[in-house]
Amino acid sequence: MLKEIVLSDDKLDQWAVGTSVLSLDSALSYSQGQDLSSLLSSSSHIRIRNYGALATSSIRGAGASHTQVVWNGLSLNNPMHGQYDLSLIPVFFIENIRVQSGALSSLLGDGAIGGSIHLNRVRAFDKGTSALLYTGIGSFGKRSLGYKAQISRTNFVWDFAFYQDESKNDFSFSDPYNPVLMKNQEHASQFSRSLQSSLSKRFGEYITADLIYLYQESERLIPPTLFEGQSTAKKEDIAHRWILKTNYKREHKEWNAQVAFSSDRLIFVDSLKDINSNHNTEQFVFNQDFQWELNATSLLRIENMVQHQRIYSENIKAGDNRETRYGLIANYRKEIGASGVLILSAREELLDSKWSPLLPTVAYKHIFADVGILEGSISRSFRRPTWNDRYWSPGGNPDLRSEKGMMANLSFEKIFNKSILQKQFKLSTYYGRISDWIIWLPEAAYWTPRNLALVEQKGVELEALLAYSNRWGAFKYQNRSSIQSSTNIDERVPGDETQGKQLIYVPLYQVNQNISWSKDSWEIYFRHHFESKRFTTDDHSDHLLAYQLGDIGIQKQISLGTTKLNAGIQLANIWNEEYQLVQGRPMPGRSIQVNINLYL
């Protein structure tokens, strides 16, 4: 019998019907020594923007603040600007990762307009004692070290993980003013250290409690852009996150409660521009949900949420710089016959005595025997302006309206399984609109945000898998491709040249392919990533060229008595492609990385 495995956050399993949910667990072994942004860029539909100081995401053409990053049920998005730096999470910490595409504010709340990224701890009782030591070295002065340990008993689980990474990041690139010459990137070293630990305890047959802690610190020198002679900018991040969860489950009833606290500190220093800023945010969250099986085919879930935020920053001018919001969520699931599932959801939030618009979702899934699975949903979403949008000094606009969205999703999935051949195919399409899109524009001596754009989202996403096994080994091919159109369809000002044009930094086409072969203790893989050109100005007067990357790697497992060693080597950007994710920010060329995992 398999041991029971429980995820720390399983809302998607029952309530994300109709949206696209992609598991990336199979890609984790290829991405040891990388951060979350690198994994998402090479293995999903998500578009990553690397700014030199941080890496953010775009799902279905929406903005970085339209993506919720959820760690064990707690949103990691910073309250000040509504985003999260994906380069801060090491893949070494991730046990389960799922990417949800499509608006789902009725379940996840403020900000989930484009989609969400879910990072979950996997809790498993009675698995004994284990440990893992990781080390990696690579090009451009990259060095990383990690350690994991777990003690798992019948009613008790404790685990611990530590990871440290540093890099000089001094790769070379062509001088934009003299392409014959090569320059080395300067003032670009990076250092990060993270610690994660959790404790789980069973109290009798029905009650389980989990205490989870995450600490992160990083220091990054921000290199000059191609248009700057030098840079003295430096960025430091320090974060603490605590989660206490309790679960009671008996017969047809279940109760979950979560208390969480997070603290983020951001220090930005730039002597050339005479900037020395220190920003601190604190967030307290309490939420609980009750779930009842009304009968054999019906499930009802009621959740309430309280979130309190405090901001400590000289640039935020909002009186006492604190606010409390309340939320009430209802979900209903009905199984229709043996092959249909209907989901009805709704959410309301209260902030400063003002109710949010009602956020409903209607979703349906139908399994056609020997044909496939058809899913569809329609939902409403919204995002309140962030603290920076409303109260940043100078430039904040306290009169901003919340962004409001609507999205419809439709997908079809077909799986063919035979003795030695497996084929899986999923095609998803979507259409949505986001009104009152917030845009920062120059005005007088500084920039200020306004509600100006009406953005239309539409596209197609493909997921394909082909797996074949014979005496020569196991072959696997994966393809994750997308066509995404994200355009401003509103005339912001008379004669607006941006109307009807693709938003900046959103590629029309994106392709990720993975080919692998494994036999016994060997595995060889090749990954290919392609992005079409991306416009860098609203009127499409300038753009970044299309690019494609290729990575090749090999892994070998070696038994050393009672221990096991897994060694791997990866050659990234094998064609030494010169490309940029953000204008003026060159990315590394060809590089090599060696990883060793020792299982104790």
C-alpha positions as CSV (number, residue, x, y, z in Angstrom):
1,M,0.0,0.0,0.0
2,L,1.2,3.5,-0.8
3,K,1.8,5.9,2.1
4,E,-0.7,8.8,2.3
5,I,0.7,12.0,0.8
6,V,-1.0,15.3,1.5
7,L,-0.4,18.7,-0.1
8,S,-0.3,21.8,2.0
9,D,-2.7,23.6,-0.3
10,D,-5.2,21.6,-2.3
11,K,-7.8,24.1,-3.4
12,L,-7.0,23.5,-7.0
13,D,-7.8,19.8,-6.9
14,Q,-11.6,20.2,-6.4
15,W,-12.4,23.9,-7.3
16,A,-10.2,24.9,-10.3
17,V,-12.4,23.1,-12.8
18,G,-12.6,24.9,-16.2
19,T,-9.2,26.7,-15.8
20,S,-5.9,25.2,-17.0
21,V,-3.8,23.6,-14.3
22,L,-0.3,22.4,-15.3
23,S,1.9,20.3,-13.0
24,L,5.6,20.8,-13.4
25,D,6.8,18.2,-11.0
26,S,8.5,16.2,-13.8
27,A,10.7,19.2,-14.6
28,L,12.1,19.6,-11.1
29,S,14.9,17.1,-11.5
30,Y,16.2,19.0,-14.6
31,S,16.3,22.3,-12.8
32,Q,18.3,21.7,-9.6
33,G,20.5,24.7,-9.0
34,Q,18.1,27.1,-10.7
35,D,15.5,29.5,-9.4
36,L,11.8,29.4,-9.9
37,S,11.8,31.9,-12.8
38,S,14.2,29.7,-14.9
39,L,12.0,26.6,-14.3
40,L,8.8,28.5,-15.3
41,S,10.4,30.0,-18.4
42,S,11.6,26.7,-19.8
43,S,8.6,24.4,-18.9
44,S,5.4,26.4,-18.9
45,H,3.3,29.0,-20.8
46,I,4.3,31.7,-18.4
47,R,6.3,34.6,-19.8
48,I,9.2,35.7,-17.6
49,R,10.6,39.2,-17.5
50,N,14.1,39.5,-16.0
51,Y,14.9,43.1,-15.0
52,G,18.4,42.5,-13.6
53,A,17.0,43.3,-10.1
54,L,14.1,40.9,-10.1
55,A,12.2,38.4,-12.3
56,T,8.4,38.6,-12.7
57,S,5.8,36.7,-14.6
58,S,3.0,37.3,-17.1
59,I,0.2,34.8,-17.7
60,R,-2.0,35.1,-20.8
61,G,-0.6,38.6,-21.4
62,A,-1.7,40.0,-18.0
63,G,0.7,42.0,-15.8
64,A,3.1,40.8,-13.1
65,S,0.7,42.0,-10.4
66,H,-2.1,39.9,-12.0
67,T,-0.3,36.7,-11.0
68,Q,-0.7,35.3,-7.5
69,V,2.3,33.3,-6.2
70,V,0.9,31.0,-3.5
71,W,3.2,29.2,-1.0
72,N,1.4,26.5,1.0
73,G,-1.8,28.6,0.8
74,L,-0.2,31.9,1.6
75,S,0.2,34.6,-1.1
76,L,3.8,35.8,-1.4
77,N,2.9,38.9,-3.5
78,N,4.3,42.0,-1.8
79,P,1.5,44.4,-0.6
80,M,3.3,47.5,-1.7
81,H,3.6,46.7,-5.4
82,G,1.5,43.5,-5.8
83,Q,4.3,41.5,-7.3
84,Y,6.7,38.7,-6.3
85,D,10.3,38.2,-7.4
86,L,10.4,34.7,-8.7
87,S,14.2,34.5,-8.6
88,L,14.1,34.4,-4.8
89,I,12.6,30.8,-4.6
90,P,15.2,28.0,-5.3
91,V,13.9,25.0,-7.1
92,F,15.7,22.9,-4.5
93,F,12.9,23.8,-2.0
94,I,10.0,22.9,-4.3
95,E,8.3,19.6,-3.8
96,N,5.1,20.2,-5.8
97,I,4.4,23.0,-8.3
98,R,1.3,23.8,-10.3
99,V,0.6,26.6,-12.7
100,Q,-3.0,27.7,-13.0
101,S,-3.9,29.9,-16.0
102,G,-7.1,31.9,-16.2
103,A,-8.9,34.3,-13.9
104,L,-9.9,32.6,-10.5
105,S,-10.5,35.5,-8.1
106,S,-13.6,33.8,-6.7
107,L,-11.3,31.2,-5.1
108,L,-8.0,33.0,-4.7
109,G,-9.0,36.6,-4.2
110,D,-7.5,40.0,-5.2
111,G,-5.0,39.8,-8.0
112,A,-5.6,36.4,-9.6
113,I,-6.6,38.0,-12.9
114,G,-4.1,36.3,-15.1
115,G,-3.5,33.1,-13.1
116,S,-1.5,31.7,-10.2
117,I,1.6,29.7,-9.3
118,H,1.2,27.2,-6.4
119,L,4.2,25.9,-4.5
120,N,3.3,23.2,-2.0
121,R,5.0,21.2,0.7
122,V,4.2,17.5,0.5
123,R,3.5,16.0,3.9
124,A,4.0,12.2,4.3
125,F,3.8,10.3,7.6
126,D,5.7,7.1,8.4
127,K,8.4,7.3,5.7
128,G,11.5,7.0,8.0
129,T,14.5,9.2,8.1
130,S,16.2,10.7,5.0
131,A,18.7,13.4,4.0
132,L,20.0,15.0,0.9
133,L,23.2,16.9,0.2
134,Y,23.4,19.0,-2.9
135,T,26.2,21.0,-4.5
136,G,26.6,22.7,-7.8
137,I,29.1,24.7,-9.8
138,G,28.7,26.5,-13.1
139,S,29.9,29.2,-15.4
140,F,30.2,32.9,-14.4
141,G,31.3,32.1,-10.9
142,K,28.1,30.2,-9.9
143,R,28.3,28.1,-6.8
144,S,25.4,26.6,-4.8
145,L,25.0,24.4,-1.8
146,G,21.9,22.8,-0.3
147,Y,20.9,20.4,2.4
148,K,17.6,18.6,3.3
149,A,16.7,16.3,6.1
150,Q,13.4,14.7,7.2
151,I,12.3,12.6,10.1
152,S,8.9,10.9,9.4
153,R,7.1,8.8,11.9
154,T,3.5,7.5,12.2
155,N,2.1,10.7,13.9
156,F,5.0,13.1,13.4
157,V,7.0,14.7,10.5
158,W,9.8,17.2,10.8
159,D,11.8,18.5,7.8
160,F,14.5,21.1,7.3
161,A,16.0,22.6,4.1
162,F,18.8,25.1,3.6
163,Y,20.1,26.5,0.3
164,Q,22.8,29.1,-0.6
165,D,23.6,30.4,-4.0
166,E,26.1,32.9,-5.3
167,S,27.3,34.1,-8.7
168,K,29.6,36.7,-10.2
169,N,27.2,36.8,-13.2
170,D,30.1,38.3,-15.3
171,F,29.1,36.9,-18.7
172,S,30.2,38.6,-21.9
173,F,28.0,40.1,-24.6
174,S,28.4,42.2,-27.8
175,D,29.0,45.9,-27.3
176,P,25.8,47.5,-28.8
177,Y,27.9,50.4,-30.1
178,N,30.6,48.2,-31.7
179,P,29.3,44.7,-32.3
180,V,32.8,43.4,-33.1
181,L,33.9,44.0,-29.4
182,M,32.8,41.9,-26.4
183,K,32.1,43.4,-23.0
184,N,31.8,41.7,-19.6
185,Q,28.8,42.5,-17.5
186,E,30.0,44.5,-14.5
187,H,28.5,45.2,-11.0
188,A,26.3,42.1,-11.3
189,S,27.2,39.6,-8.5
190,Q,24.4,38.0,-6.6
191,F,24.1,36.2,-3.3
192,S,21.1,34.5,-1.7
193,R,20.4,32.3,1.3
194,S,17.2,30.5,2.3
195,L,15.9,28.3,5.0
196,Q,12.7,26.3,5.2
197,S,11.4,24.1,8.0
198,S,8.1,22.5,8.9
199,L,6.6,20.4,11.7
200,S,3.5,18.2,11.4
201,K,1.7,16.4,14.1
202,R,-1.3,14.1,14.2
203,F,-3.6,14.4,17.3
204,G,-5.7,11.3,17.3
205,E,-7.5,10.0,14.2
206,Y,-9.1,13.3,13.0
207,I,-6.9,16.3,13.8
208,T,-3.6,17.3,12.1
209,A,-1.5,20.5,12.6
210,D,1.3,21.9,10.6
211,L,3.8,24.7,11.4
212,I,5.8,26.0,8.4
213,Y,8.6,28.6,8.3
214,L,10.5,30.2,5.4
215,Y,13.4,32.6,5.7
216,Q,14.9,34.3,2.6
217,E,17.7,36.9,2.2
218,S,19.4,38.1,-0.9
219,E,21.8,40.8,-2.0
220,R,22.1,41.8,-5.7
221,L,24.3,44.3,-7.4
222,I,22.2,45.7,-10.3
223,P,24.3,46.0,-13.5
224,P,24.0,49.0,-15.8
225,T,21.8,48.7,-18.9
226,L,23.3,48.8,-22.3
227,F,22.6,52.5,-22.4
228,E,24.4,53.3,-19.1
229,G,28.1,53.8,-18.5
230,Q,28.0,52.4,-14.9
231,S,25.8,51.4,-12.0
232,T,26.1,51.6,-8.2
233,A,22.6,50.3,-7.5
234,K,22.2,47.5,-4.9
235,K,19.1,45.7,-3.7
236,E,18.7,43.6,-0.6
237,D,15.7,41.5,0.4
238,I,14.9,39.9,3.8
239,A,11.7,37.9,4.4
240,H,10.2,35.8,7.2
241,R,7.0,33.8,6.7
242,W,5.2,31.7,9.3
243,I,2.1,29.5,8.8
244,L,0.1,27.5,11.3
245,K,-2.4,25.1,9.9
246,T,-5.0,22.9,11.5
247,N,-7.2,20.3,9.9
248,Y,-10.1,18.4,11.3
249,K,-11.7,15.7,9.1
250,R,-14.3,13.2,10.0
251,E,-16.8,11.3,7.9
252,H,-18.6,13.9,5.8
253,K,-17.2,17.1,7.4
254,E,-13.9,18.9,7.2
255,W,-12.6,22.1,8.9
256,N,-9.4,23.9,7.9
257,A,-7.9,26.9,9.7
258,Q,-4.7,28.9,8.9
259,V,-2.9,31.7,10.7
260,A,0.0,33.3,8.8
261,F,2.4,36.1,9.3
262,S,4.8,37.5,6.7
263,S,7.4,40.2,7.0
264,D,9.3,41.7,3.9
265,R,12.1,44.2,4.0
266,L,13.5,45.8,0.8
267,I,16.6,48.0,0.8
268,F,17.5,49.9,-2.3
269,V,20.7,52.0,-2.5
270,D,22.0,53.9,-5.5
271,S,24.7,56.5,-4.7
272,L,24.8,57.8,-8.3
273,K,21.1,58.8,-8.0
274,D,21.3,59.7,-4.3
275,I,18.8,57.0,-3.4
276,N,18.8,55.2,0.0
277,S,15.3,53.7,0.6
278,N,14.1,51.2,3.1
279,H,10.7,49.6,2.8
280,N,9.1,47.2,5.3
281,T,5.8,45.4,5.0
282,E,4.0,43.1,7.5
283,Q,0.9,41.0,6.8
284,F,-1.3,39.0,9.1
285,V,-3.8,36.5,7.6
286,F,-6.4,34.3,9.2
287,N,-8.7,32.2,7.1
288,Q,-10.8,29.1,7.8
289,D,-13.1,27.0,5.7
290,F,-15.8,24.4,6.4
291,Q,-16.6,21.7,3.9
292,W,-19.6,19.4,4.0
293,E,-20.5,16.5,1.8
294,L,-24.3,17.2,1.6
295,N,-24.9,13.9,-0.1
296,A,-23.0,11.4,-2.3
297,T,-22.9,13.9,-5.2
298,S,-22.8,17.4,-3.6
299,L,-20.1,19.3,-1.7
300,L,-20.4,22.7,-0.1
301,R,-17.5,24.9,1.1
302,I,-17.7,28.1,3.0
303,E,-14.5,30.2,3.7
304,N,-13.9,33.4,5.6
305,M,-10.7,35.5,5.5
306,V,-9.2,38.4,7.5
307,Q,-6.1,40.1,6.2
308,H,-4.3,43.0,8.0
309,Q,-1.4,44.9,6.3
310,R,1.1,47.4,7.7
311,I,3.5,49.4,5.6
312,Y,6.6,51.2,6.9
313,S,8.1,53.3,4.2
314,E,8.9,57.0,3.8
315,N,7.5,56.9,0.3
316,I,4.0,55.7,1.3
317,K,1.8,58.6,2.5
318,A,-1.5,57.1,3.6
319,G,-2.0,58.3,7.1
320,D,-1.4,55.4,9.5
321,N,-0.3,53.1,6.6
322,R,-2.4,50.1,7.6
323,E,-5.6,48.5,6.4
324,T,-7.7,45.4,7.1
325,R,-9.8,43.5,4.6
326,Y,-12.4,40.8,5.1
327,G,-13.5,38.1,2.7
328,L,-16.4,35.6,2.4
329,I,-16.2,32.8,-0.1
330,A,-18.7,30.1,-1.1
331,N,-18.1,27.1,-3.4
332,Y,-20.5,24.4,-4.4
333,R,-19.6,21.2,-6.3
334,K,-22.2,18.9,-7.9
335,E,-21.5,15.7,-9.7
336,I,-24.0,15.2,-12.5
337,G,-24.4,11.5,-13.4
338,A,-21.2,9.5,-13.7
339,S,-19.4,11.9,-16.0
340,G,-20.3,15.5,-15.2
341,V,-19.1,18.1,-12.6
342,L,-20.6,21.5,-12.0
343,I,-18.9,24.2,-9.9
344,L,-20.6,27.4,-8.6
345,S,-18.4,29.9,-6.7
346,A,-18.7,33.4,-5.4
347,R,-16.6,35.8,-3.4
348,E,-17.1,39.2,-1.6
349,E,-14.4,41.3,0.1
350,L,-14.8,44.3,2.4
351,L,-12.1,47.1,2.7
352,D,-12.6,50.5,4.2
353,S,-16.3,50.0,4.5
354,K,-16.5,49.3,0.7
355,W,-17.6,46.0,-0.7
356,S,-15.8,44.6,-3.8
357,P,-18.0,43.6,-6.8
358,L,-19.4,40.1,-6.5
359,L,-17.0,37.7,-8.1
360,P,-18.8,34.6,-9.4
361,T,-17.5,31.6,-11.3
362,V,-19.4,29.0,-13.2
363,A,-17.5,25.9,-14.4
364,Y,-18.4,22.5,-15.9
365,K,-16.4,19.4,-16.7
366,H,-17.7,16.4,-18.7
367,I,-15.9,13.1,-19.4
368,F,-17.0,11.6,-22.6
369,A,-16.1,7.8,-22.6
370,D,-13.5,6.9,-25.2
371,V,-13.6,10.5,-26.5
372,G,-12.0,12.9,-23.9
373,I,-12.5,15.5,-21.2
374,L,-14.3,18.8,-22.0
375,E,-14.0,21.7,-19.5
376,G,-15.3,25.2,-19.5
377,S,-15.7,28.2,-17.2
378,I,-16.6,31.8,-17.0
379,S,-15.5,34.0,-14.1
380,R,-15.2,37.6,-13.0
381,S,-12.1,39.0,-11.3
382,F,-10.7,42.2,-9.9
383,R,-7.5,43.7,-8.4
384,R,-7.4,46.7,-6.1
385,P,-4.7,49.3,-6.7
386,T,-1.6,48.6,-4.6
387,W,-0.2,50.8,-1.9
388,N,2.4,52.1,-4.4
389,D,-0.4,52.9,-6.9
390,R,-2.4,54.9,-4.4
391,Y,0.0,56.4,-2.0
392,W,3.6,56.5,-3.4
393,S,5.2,59.9,-2.9
394,P,5.6,61.5,-5.3
395,G,3.0,60.4,-7.9
396,G,0.5,58.1,-6.1
397,N,-3.2,58.4,-7.1
398,P,-5.6,57.6,-4.2
399,D,-8.6,58.0,-6.6
400,L,-7.7,55.0,-8.8
401,R,-10.5,52.5,-9.5
402,S,-10.0,48.7,-9.1
403,E,-9.2,46.7,-12.2
404,K,-12.0,44.4,-13.2
405,G,-11.8,41.4,-15.5
406,M,-13.9,38.7,-17.1
407,M,-12.6,35.5,-18.7
408,A,-14.1,32.5,-20.4
409,N,-12.1,29.3,-20.8
410,L,-12.7,26.1,-22.8
411,S,-10.4,23.1,-23.1
412,F,-10.4,19.6,-24.5
413,E,-8.1,16.8,-23.3
414,K,-7.5,13.3,-24.8
415,I,-5.4,10.6,-23.3
416,F,-4.4,7.4,-25.2
417,N,-2.8,4.6,-23.1
418,K,-1.5,1.4,-24.5
419,S,1.0,-1.1,-23.2
420,I,4.2,0.7,-24.4
421,L,2.8,3.9,-25.8
422,Q,1.1,6.9,-24.1
423,K,-0.2,10.0,-25.8
424,Q,-1.8,13.0,-24.1
425,F,-3.2,16.0,-25.9
426,K,-4.8,19.1,-24.4
427,L,-6.0,22.2,-26.3
428,S,-7.2,25.2,-24.3
429,T,-8.6,28.5,-25.6
430,Y,-9.7,31.6,-23.7
431,Y,-11.2,35.1,-24.1
432,G,-11.2,37.9,-21.5
433,R,-11.2,41.6,-20.9
434,I,-9.7,43.7,-18.2
435,S,-11.1,47.2,-17.7
436,D,-9.6,50.2,-15.8
437,W,-6.1,48.8,-16.4
438,I,-3.7,50.8,-14.3
439,I,-0.9,52.5,-16.3
440,W,1.9,54.7,-14.9
441,L,2.6,57.7,-17.2
442,P,4.9,60.7,-17.0
443,E,3.3,63.9,-15.7
444,A,5.2,67.0,-14.9
445,A,8.2,66.1,-12.9
446,Y,7.3,62.5,-12.0
447,W,5.2,59.5,-13.1
448,T,1.7,58.9,-11.8
449,P,-0.8,56.0,-12.4
450,R,-4.2,56.2,-14.2
451,N,-7.0,54.0,-15.2
452,L,-6.7,54.2,-18.9
453,A,-6.7,50.9,-20.8
454,L,-9.3,48.3,-21.7
455,V,-7.3,45.1,-22.4
456,E,-8.6,42.2,-24.5
457,Q,-7.0,38.8,-23.9
458,K,-7.5,35.8,-26.3
459,G,-5.3,32.9,-27.2
460,V,-4.8,29.2,-27.6
461,E,-2.6,26.9,-25.5
462,L,-1.3,23.4,-26.4
463,E,0.0,20.7,-24.1
464,A,1.1,17.4,-25.7
465,L,2.9,14.4,-24.4
466,L,4.2,11.3,-26.2
467,A,5.9,8.5,-24.2
468,Y,7.2,5.3,-25.6
469,S,8.9,2.4,-23.8
470,N,10.8,-0.7,-25.2
471,R,13.9,-2.7,-24.4
472,W,16.0,0.3,-25.5
473,G,14.7,2.6,-22.9
474,A,11.9,5.1,-22.2
475,F,11.4,8.0,-24.7
476,K,9.4,11.1,-23.9
477,Y,8.4,14.2,-25.8
478,Q,6.6,17.2,-24.3
479,N,5.3,20.3,-26.1
480,R,3.8,23.3,-24.4
481,S,3.0,26.0,-26.9
482,S,0.8,29.1,-26.9
483,I,-0.5,31.9,-29.1
484,Q,-1.5,34.8,-27.0
485,S,-3.0,38.1,-28.1
486,S,-3.2,40.8,-25.4
487,T,-4.2,44.2,-26.8
488,N,-5.4,47.6,-25.7
489,I,-8.8,48.1,-27.5
490,D,-9.7,51.4,-25.9
491,E,-8.7,54.8,-27.3
492,R,-6.9,56.4,-24.3
493,V,-6.5,59.8,-25.9
494,P,-7.8,61.1,-29.3
495,G,-5.6,59.6,-32.1
496,D,-4.1,56.9,-29.7
497,E,-1.6,54.9,-31.7
498,T,-1.6,52.1,-29.2
499,Q,-5.2,51.1,-29.8
500,G,-5.5,47.5,-31.1
501,K,-1.8,46.8,-30.6
502,Q,-0.2,44.0,-28.7
503,L,0.9,45.0,-25.2
504,I,4.6,45.5,-24.6
505,Y,6.8,42.5,-23.8
506,V,4.1,40.0,-24.6
507,P,5.2,37.6,-27.4
508,L,2.5,36.4,-29.8
509,Y,4.1,32.9,-30.0
510,Q,5.9,30.9,-27.3
511,V,7.0,27.3,-27.5
512,N,8.6,24.9,-24.9
513,Q,9.7,21.4,-26.0
514,N,11.4,18.7,-24.0
515,I,12.8,15.4,-25.4
516,S,14.3,12.8,-23.0
517,W,15.6,9.2,-23.0
518,S,16.2,7.1,-19.9
519,K,17.4,3.6,-19.3
520,D,18.4,2.0,-16.1
521,S,20.4,4.7,-14.2
522,W,21.0,7.0,-17.2
523,E,18.9,9.9,-18.5
524,I,19.6,12.4,-21.4
525,Y,17.4,15.3,-22.1
526,F,17.1,18.3,-24.5
527,R,15.0,21.4,-23.9
528,H,14.0,24.0,-26.5
529,H,12.5,27.4,-25.8
530,F,11.2,29.9,-28.5
531,E,9.7,33.3,-28.2
532,S,8.6,35.6,-31.0
533,K,9.5,39.2,-31.1
534,R,8.2,41.5,-28.3
535,F,7.4,45.1,-28.7
536,T,9.0,47.5,-26.2
537,T,7.0,50.6,-27.0
538,D,3.2,51.0,-26.9
539,D,3.1,52.2,-30.5
540,H,5.3,49.3,-31.8
541,S,8.0,51.6,-32.9
542,D,10.7,49.4,-31.3
543,H,10.9,45.7,-30.4
544,L,13.2,42.9,-29.2
545,L,14.1,40.2,-31.7
546,A,12.7,36.7,-31.5
547,Y,15.0,34.2,-29.9
548,Q,15.4,30.5,-29.2
549,L,17.4,28.6,-26.6
550,G,18.5,25.0,-26.4
551,D,19.7,23.2,-23.3
552,I,21.1,19.6,-23.2
553,G,21.9,17.6,-20.1
554,I,22.8,14.1,-18.8
555,Q,22.1,12.5,-15.5
556,K,23.5,9.4,-13.9
557,Q,22.4,7.6,-10.7
558,I,25.1,5.7,-8.8
559,S,24.5,3.3,-5.8
560,L,27.0,3.6,-3.0
561,G,26.0,0.9,-0.6
562,T,23.0,2.2,1.4
563,T,23.3,5.7,-0.2
564,K,22.6,6.9,-3.7
565,L,24.3,9.6,-5.7
566,N,22.7,11.5,-8.6
567,A,25.2,13.4,-10.8
568,G,24.2,15.7,-13.7
569,I,25.8,18.1,-16.2
570,Q,23.9,20.6,-18.3
571,L,25.0,22.8,-21.2
572,A,22.6,25.8,-21.4
573,N,22.1,28.1,-24.4
574,I,24.0,25.7,-26.6
575,W,23.8,28.0,-29.7
576,N,25.2,30.9,-27.6
577,E,22.2,33.0,-28.6
578,E,22.3,36.7,-27.7
579,Y,19.0,37.8,-26.5
580,Q,17.2,40.2,-24.1
581,L,14.1,39.6,-21.9
582,V,13.9,43.4,-21.1
583,Q,15.3,46.0,-23.4
584,G,18.9,47.0,-22.4
585,R,19.4,43.9,-20.2
586,P,21.5,41.3,-22.0
587,M,21.2,37.6,-20.9
588,P,23.9,35.0,-20.5
589,G,25.3,33.1,-23.5
590,R,26.5,29.5,-23.4
591,S,27.1,28.2,-19.9
592,I,27.7,24.9,-18.2
593,Q,26.5,23.6,-14.8
594,V,27.4,20.5,-12.8
595,N,25.1,19.2,-10.0
596,I,25.6,16.4,-7.5
597,N,22.8,15.1,-5.2
598,L,23.9,12.7,-2.4
599,Y,20.9,10.9,-0.8
600,L,21.8,9.8,2.7
